[in-house]
Amino acid sequence: MRQRLSALAAATAVALFAGACGTVTTEGETEEAGGAERQGALTVVDDAGRTVELDGPAERAVVLNSYGNEFAQAIGAGDRVVGYDRVSQTRLPYLDIPDDEVISEDLQEINYEAVVELDPDVFIVPRNGAWQEASEQLEPFGIPVVVATAWDFDVFHETIDLLGEVFGEPEGAERVSGFYDEIFGLIEERVAGTEPVRVYWETEQPYLTGLPGSGFDQIIVAAGGENIFGDLDTGGDEQAETTVDPASILERDPEVVVHEFGPSAEPTGQGRFDTLSGELFGRAGWRDLSAARDDRVFVTNGWATSGLSKALGALYLASWLHPEEFADVDPGDYLARWAEEFQGLGTEFPGEDAYVQRVS
């Protein structure tokens, strides 16, 4: 196992800005550090509030979490990622990730020997990953760890800016931010003054739903909806999700129902949509829900509706909650732009029906 020289310079003072996630200082002058020149070194403050020093924009990176890899691809740095987690390999088949570049099955069990062999300039992991352990294990090899949480709706702009600095792609980051802001600007404009619509959003498991504090609750509110379980408090569950009593769904009678299953860019076969439709409408009392009577039950692949920090899901939901206000808006066009322009799928994108469907 080849040991890398440490890129950190104990004798060199740098100006550090301890602000929000993504704050950066670039050193314009060449410095002597431990006998080695450091040109264009930069310092970032990551999502864990840690100050991290890098030799310069990353040319080789390990990125764990599929949302982080989508962001790297979107800003134009996907070709510089050399190590991934197994979930990213499964969810993002268009990246063609080979097995020898998978260094972790998830965000916790990491093969650090494999990481060192890949010789990355930076190791990027979300805050729900094993970043503390990774920092300890990789520090002797001079591999800095940056915490960047691409799945978190609340820190989208900070995260995309941070990755733009880490990879030296500020223009790419700005382009992604512009697309995100375009979507939410449209939503905000169209839902202003509308009455909230009652929503039940179910994630992968039956009766598992998002509560206040979850990204799902946030997009319900942003889309002009009212989470039918917005009054529940489970005592600070990290993911802000809970399994609810089936009878309580009937009592709260949602006007729109969304069932989102696990994200994968692999096109969803029609059989899965049909099976999930049968399961949902086979539940006791569901045919009598307002959402079912009004044909407003939707099944979605999370790659589409949780993509771009859930911006795409918020647009889809807003169009379902307020069809008149969004009569001239096709959310599928925005999904296609995300897939074709930002993820590089081009003509390989099969269309929105492979990921999002109204069911009955």
Secondary structure as GFF3:
##gff-version 3
##sequence-region A 1 360
A	DSSP	beta_strand	24	26	.	.	.	ID=ss1
A	DSSP	beta_strand	31	33	.	.	.	ID=ss2
A	DSSP	beta_strand	36	38	.	.	.	ID=ss3
A	DSSP	beta_strand	42	45	.	.	.	ID=ss4
A	DSSP	beta_strand	51	54	.	.	.	ID=ss5
A	DSSP	beta_strand	61	63	.	.	.	ID=ss6
A	DSSP	alpha_helix	66	75	.	.	.	ID=ss7
A	DSSP	three_ten_helix	78	80	.	.	.	ID=ss8
A	DSSP	beta_strand	81	85	.	.	.	ID=ss9
A	DSSP	alpha_helix	86	91	.	.	.	ID=ss10
A	DSSP	three_ten_helix	93	95	.	.	.	ID=ss11
A	DSSP	three_ten_helix	99	101	.	.	.	ID=ss12
A	DSSP	beta_strand	102	104	.	.	.	ID=ss13
A	DSSP	alpha_helix	112	118	.	.	.	ID=ss14
A	DSSP	beta_strand	122	125	.	.	.	ID=ss15
A	DSSP	alpha_helix	131	138	.	.	.	ID=ss16
A	DSSP	three_ten_helix	139	141	.	.	.	ID=ss17
A	DSSP	beta_strand	145	147	.	.	.	ID=ss18
A	DSSP	three_ten_helix	153	155	.	.	.	ID=ss19
A	DSSP	alpha_helix	156	166	.	.	.	ID=ss20
A	DSSP	alpha_helix	170	191	.	.	.	ID=ss21
A	DSSP	beta_strand	197	202	.	.	.	ID=ss22
A	DSSP	beta_strand	208	210	.	.	.	ID=ss23
A	DSSP	alpha_helix	215	222	.	.	.	ID=ss24
A	DSSP	beta_strand	225	227	.	.	.	ID=ss25
A	DSSP	beta_strand	241	243	.	.	.	ID=ss26
A	DSSP	alpha_helix	246	252	.	.	.	ID=ss27
A	DSSP	beta_strand	256	261	.	.	.	ID=ss28
A	DSSP	alpha_helix	270	281	.	.	.	ID=ss29
A	DSSP	three_ten_helix	286	288	.	.	.	ID=ss30
A	DSSP	alpha_helix	290	293	.	.	.	ID=ss31
A	DSSP	beta_strand	297	301	.	.	.	ID=ss32
A	DSSP	alpha_helix	302	305	.	.	.	ID=ss33
A	DSSP	alpha_helix	311	321	.	.	.	ID=ss34
A	DSSP	alpha_helix	331	337	.	.	.	ID=ss35
A	DSSP	pi_helix	338	342	.	.	.	ID=ss36
A	DSSP	three_ten_helix	346	348	.	.	.	ID=ss37
A	DSSP	three_ten_helix	352	354	.	.	.	ID=ss38
A	DSSP	beta_strand	356	359	.	.	.	ID=ss39
###
